[in-house]
Amino acid sequence: MLSGFYEKGVSAYFGNDPAERAKRASIEGLKKATIALFVARTEVDLPDSIRASRCPKQGALRCRSRPTYTVFKDHNHLSQSYSVGTTDTSVSGPILEVLRTVK
């Protein structure tokens, strides 16, 4: 999960009604995850995205397996995804490592 909003959602995606945003947020569903989770953000994400990414890291995401958490240096919200499949393995490398350890 890259640079996501898990607990409160973003009004641009989920609307301005706080009750509706809470209902659409992914955190409750993620707590039930039975697969390994990889949570990441970038060094230069927007402040709201940085705050949101702390939610899983700080334990709000109490799922069955502790998520792997990382910050991608020298990347922004888009460059992290665009780097996959290129010679820049700063994003795909850690993801592949997690995939190799999943049983």
GROMACS elastic network, one bead per residue, 0.5 to 0.9 nm:
[ bonds ]
;  ai    aj funct       b0    kb
    1     4     6  0.64645   500
    1    37     6  0.75434   500
    1    38     6  0.59337   500
    1    40     6  0.62186   500
    1    41     6  0.84418   500
    2    38     6  0.82278   500
    2    39     6  0.61439   500
    2    41     6  0.56638   500
    2    42     6  0.81999   500
    2    53     6  0.87396   500
    2    77     6  0.80910   500
    2    80     6  0.81283   500
    2    81     6  0.82927   500
    3    39     6  0.78456   500
    3    40     6  0.60034   500
    3    42     6  0.68768   500
    3    45     6  0.73727   500
    3    49     6  0.61612   500
    3    50     6  0.76055   500
    3    52     6  0.81587   500
    3    53     6  0.65169   500
    3    77     6  0.65776   500
    4     9     6  0.86664   500
    4    39     6  0.83594   500
    4    40     6  0.81926   500
    4    41     6  0.76490   500
    4    49     6  0.66163   500
    4    50     6  0.88768   500
    4    52     6  0.68891   500
    4    53     6  0.64022   500
    5     8     6  0.67374   500
    5     9     6  0.52470   500
    5    10     6  0.68519   500
    5    25     6  0.78314   500
    5    26     6  0.80546   500
    5    27     6  0.88389   500
    5    48     6  0.84349   500
    5    49     6  0.65098   500
    5    51     6  0.87485   500
    5    52     6  0.52117   500
    5    53     6  0.67654   500
    5    55     6  0.87016   500
    6     9     6  0.61145   500
    6    25     6  0.58069   500
    6    26     6  0.51441   500
    6    27     6  0.50816   500
    6    28     6  0.87899   500
    6    30     6  0.85283   500
    6    52     6  0.64955   500
    6    53     6  0.75657   500
    6    55     6  0.72233   500
    6    56     6  0.79324   500
    7    22     6  0.73752   500
    7    25     6  0.54878   500
    7    26     6  0.64772   500
    7    27     6  0.52302   500
    7    28     6  0.81851   500
    7    52     6  0.70727   500
    7    55     6  0.70448   500
    7    56     6  0.89421   500
    7    60     6  0.85867   500
    8    11     6  0.89232   500
    8    18     6  0.83531   500
    8    21     6  0.63603   500
    8    22     6  0.58544   500
    8    24     6  0.84564   500
    8    25     6  0.58173   500
    8    26     6  0.85079   500
    8    27     6  0.85126   500
    8    52     6  0.80105   500
    9    12     6  0.87023   500
    9    13     6  0.73233   500
    9    14     6  0.62831   500
    9    15     6  0.88486   500
    9    21     6  0.59041   500
    9    22     6  0.72103   500
    9    24     6  0.73126   500
    9    25     6  0.53629   500
    9    26     6  0.79859   500
    9    52     6  0.86636   500
   10    13     6  0.54892   500
   10    14     6  0.58030   500
   10    15     6  0.74203   500
   10    16     6  0.84840   500
   10    21     6  0.75800   500
   10    25     6  0.88965   500
   11    16     6  0.51821   500
   11    17     6  0.81605   500
   11    18     6  0.88135   500
   11    21     6  0.73451   500
   12    15     6  0.60001   500
   12    16     6  0.79919   500
   13    21     6  0.88284   500
   14    17     6  0.81683   500
   14    20     6  0.72013   500
   14    21     6  0.53269   500
   14    22     6  0.88331   500
   14    24     6  0.68131   500
   14    25     6  0.82301   500
   15    18     6  0.80532   500
   15    20     6  0.72844   500
   15    21     6  0.65001   500
   16    19     6  0.88521   500
   16    20     6  0.78496   500
   16    21     6  0.71850   500
   17    20     6  0.52808   500
   17    21     6  0.61531   500
   17    22     6  0.86807   500
   18    21     6  0.50170   500
   18    22     6  0.61086   500
   18    23     6  0.85690   500
   19    22     6  0.51732   500
   19    23     6  0.62221   500
   19    24     6  0.87465   500
   20    23     6  0.50368   500
   20    24     6  0.62528   500
   20    25     6  0.86919   500
   21    24     6  0.51673   500
   21    25     6  0.61250   500
   22    25     6  0.52619   500
   22    26     6  0.86882   500
   23    26     6  0.84284   500
   25    28     6  0.74250   500
   25    29     6  0.84210   500
   26    29     6  0.54834   500
   26    30     6  0.61190   500
   26    31     6  0.87826   500
   27    30     6  0.50305   500
   27    31     6  0.62487   500
   27    55     6  0.87091   500
   27    56     6  0.83269   500
   27    60     6  0.80234   500
   27    61     6  0.66077   500
   28    31     6  0.52697   500
   28    32     6  0.70910   500
   28    61     6  0.80691   500
   29    32     6  0.54740   500
   29    33     6  0.69610   500
   30    33     6  0.51008   500
   30    34     6  0.88306   500
   30    37     6  0.89021   500
   30    61     6  0.69622   500
   30    62     6  0.85371   500
   30    63     6  0.68914   500
   31    34     6  0.86483   500
   31    60     6  0.85375   500
   31    61     6  0.55323   500
   31    62     6  0.55721   500
   31    64     6  0.73810   500
   32    62     6  0.84921   500
   32    63     6  0.58737   500
   32    64     6  0.71577   500
   33    36     6  0.78470   500
   33    37     6  0.80623   500
   33    63     6  0.61309   500
   33    64     6  0.67441   500
   33    65     6  0.81310   500
   34    37     6  0.88154   500
   34    63     6  0.75744   500
   34    64     6  0.60886   500
   34    65     6  0.72141   500
   35    64     6  0.81879   500
   35    65     6  0.74356   500
   35   102     6  0.85446   500
   36    64     6  0.87185   500
   36    65     6  0.63227   500
   36    66     6  0.77650   500
   36    67     6  0.65359   500
   36    68     6  0.79358   500
   36    98     6  0.83143   500
   36    99     6  0.86250   500
   36   102     6  0.68799   500
   37    65     6  0.77097   500
   37    66     6  0.75987   500
   37    68     6  0.62511   500
   37    69     6  0.85860   500
   37    98     6  0.88857   500
   38    67     6  0.56570   500
   38    69     6  0.61151   500
   38    70     6  0.81151   500
   38    95     6  0.74154   500
   38    98     6  0.75566   500
   39    53     6  0.75959   500
   39    56     6  0.75027   500
   39    57     6  0.81180   500
   39    67     6  0.65058   500
   39    68     6  0.59873   500
   39    70     6  0.66117   500
   39    71     6  0.87890   500
   40    53     6  0.71792   500
   40    68     6  0.81572   500
   40    69     6  0.55626   500
   40    71     6  0.55706   500
   40    72     6  0.71568   500
   41    44     6  0.85007   500
   41    45     6  0.68572   500
   41    49     6  0.77094   500
   41    50     6  0.68677   500
   41    53     6  0.64575   500
   41    69     6  0.84361   500
   41    70     6  0.67639   500
   41    71     6  0.50604   500
   41    72     6  0.62737   500
   41    75     6  0.88723   500
   41    76     6  0.83965   500
   41    77     6  0.76867   500
   41    80     6  0.87354   500
   42    45     6  0.53067   500
   42    46     6  0.89975   500
   42    50     6  0.80300   500
   42    70     6  0.84218   500
   42    71     6  0.52183   500
   42    73     6  0.61811   500
   42    74     6  0.74894   500
   42    75     6  0.54535   500
   42    76     6  0.54320   500
   42    77     6  0.63991   500
   42    80     6  0.73593   500
   43    50     6  0.85634   500
   43    71     6  0.61331   500
   43    72     6  0.57717   500
   43    74     6  0.61454   500
   43    75     6  0.60405   500
   43    76     6  0.66597   500
   43    77     6  0.89483   500
   44    47     6  0.85013   500
   44    50     6  0.85808   500
   44    72     6  0.88344   500
   44    73     6  0.79313   500
   44    74     6  0.73571   500
   44    75     6  0.64507   500
   44    76     6  0.51656   500
   44    77     6  0.75115   500
   45    48     6  0.81135   500
   45    49     6  0.60250   500
   45    50     6  0.61279   500
   45    75     6  0.81983   500
   45    76     6  0.56223   500
   45    77     6  0.57349   500
   46    49     6  0.52797   500
   46    50     6  0.63200   500
   46    51     6  0.88231   500
   46    76     6  0.87411   500
   46    77     6  0.82161   500
   47    50     6  0.50450   500
   47    51     6  0.62499   500
   47    52     6  0.85992   500
   48    51     6  0.51612   500
   48    52     6  0.61285   500
   48    53     6  0.86280   500
   49    53     6  0.60859   500
   49    54     6  0.87871   500
   50    53     6  0.52021   500
   50    54     6  0.66717   500
   51    54     6  0.54203   500
   51    55     6  0.72795   500
   52    55     6  0.55694   500
   52    56     6  0.82311   500
   53    56     6  0.64203   500
   53    57     6  0.70823   500
   54    58     6  0.57823   500
   54    59     6  0.85847   500
   54    60     6  0.86294   500
   55    58     6  0.54726   500
   55    59     6  0.67162   500
   55    60     6  0.53800   500
   55    61     6  0.67138   500
   56    59     6  0.55607   500
   56    60     6  0.54195   500
   56    62     6  0.77628   500
   56    66     6  0.88897   500
   56    67     6  0.73320   500
   56    69     6  0.81863   500
   57    60     6  0.73780   500
   57    61     6  0.73697   500
   57    66     6  0.87545   500
   57    67     6  0.74996   500
   57    68     6  0.83969   500
   57    69     6  0.64933   500
   58    61     6  0.76334   500
   59    62     6  0.56275   500
   59    63     6  0.88049   500
   59    66     6  0.85607   500
   60    63     6  0.88720   500
   61    66     6  0.82269   500
   61    67     6  0.81937   500
   62    65     6  0.80008   500
   62    66     6  0.72997   500
   62    67     6  0.89480   500
   63    66     6  0.64621   500
   63    67     6  0.79448   500
   68    98     6  0.78814   500
   70    94     6  0.86276   500
   72    75     6  0.59296   500
   72    76     6  0.82783   500
   72    80     6  0.74663   500
   72    90     6  0.71809   500
   72    91     6  0.67344   500
   73    76     6  0.84866   500
   73    90     6  0.82517   500
   74    79     6  0.89091   500
   75    78     6  0.77855   500
   75    79     6  0.55605   500
   75    80     6  0.56686   500
   75    91     6  0.89951   500
   76    79     6  0.52897   500
   76    80     6  0.62769   500
   77    80     6  0.62776   500
   77    81     6  0.77814   500
   78    81     6  0.56985   500
   78    82     6  0.63175   500
   78    83     6  0.87710   500
   79    83     6  0.58800   500
   79    84     6  0.88899   500
   80    83     6  0.54624   500
   80    84     6  0.72350   500
   80    90     6  0.84707   500
   80    91     6  0.62557   500
   80    92     6  0.87598   500
   81    84     6  0.57594   500
   81    91     6  0.79267   500
   81    92     6  0.88841   500
   82    85     6  0.79086   500
   82    86     6  0.81198   500
   83    86     6  0.55299   500
   83    87     6  0.77735   500
   83    88     6  0.58805   500
   83    89     6  0.72393   500
   83    90     6  0.80677   500
   83    91     6  0.70117   500
   83    92     6  0.77119   500
   84    87     6  0.82770   500
   84    88     6  0.73249   500
   84    89     6  0.70141   500
   84    90     6  0.87527   500
   84    91     6  0.67594   500
   84    92     6  0.55738   500
   85    88     6  0.79005   500
   85    89     6  0.80118   500
   85    92     6  0.76978   500
   86    89     6  0.70605   500
   88    91     6  0.75171   500
   88    92     6  0.79963   500
   88    93     6  0.88050   500
   89    92     6  0.50179   500
   89    93     6  0.50156   500
   89    94     6  0.80987   500
   90    93     6  0.57261   500
   90    94     6  0.70129   500
   91    94     6  0.59275   500
   91    95     6  0.65733   500
   91    96     6  0.88481   500
   92    95     6  0.50983   500
   92    96     6  0.60008   500
   92    97     6  0.85970   500
   93    96     6  0.51876   500
   93    97     6  0.62711   500
   93    98     6  0.88535   500
   94    97     6  0.50005   500
   94    98     6  0.63910   500
   94    99     6  0.86861   500
   95    98     6  0.52728   500
   95    99     6  0.62911   500
   95   100     6  0.87322   500
   96   100     6  0.61143   500
   96   101     6  0.87620   500
   97   100     6  0.51380   500
   97   101     6  0.65375   500
   97   102     6  0.89837   500
   98   101     6  0.52871   500
   98   102     6  0.64558   500
   99   102     6  0.53259   500
   99   103     6  0.86403   500
  100   103     6  0.81109   500
